[in-house]
């Protein structure tokens, strides 16, 4: 199973480190990362394997959202199937 993590907000030092640390703590394998900074806006998408996720998916998503709230970022975690369904025409 895979999940998509999106992060958007004001660019600051350590955003990637904070999100990847959470992934490591929850045994989530980051497969691919794309990120860009547009002026001072940070945008990142991570594709992750969640087959060996420690704990529930909901608790992982809540923890990611909490990191976002602490940093003033929008952080969303969703199953890949939901992400694909949302972006299918």
C-alpha positions, 0 to 999 in steps of 0.5 A: 500500500502507498500513501501520498503526503502533500506539504504546502506553506511558507518556506522555512528550514527543516520542513523535509527533515521534520516530515521524513523524521515522522515517516522514519519513526512510523516505519513509513518508506519514502519512495519518491519526493518532489519539492519546489520553492516558488518565491517563499512558498514551499510545495512538496509531494512524497510518495510513501510505502505504508505496508509496514506502518507502525500504528494506524493510518489515521494516527499517522495522518494526524501526526503529520497534520500536527507537524503542519500546524506547528510549522504553519503548513498544510500537511495532508496524508491520503491513501494513493487510491483516494489521491488518484480518484480525486485527480481522475477526470 
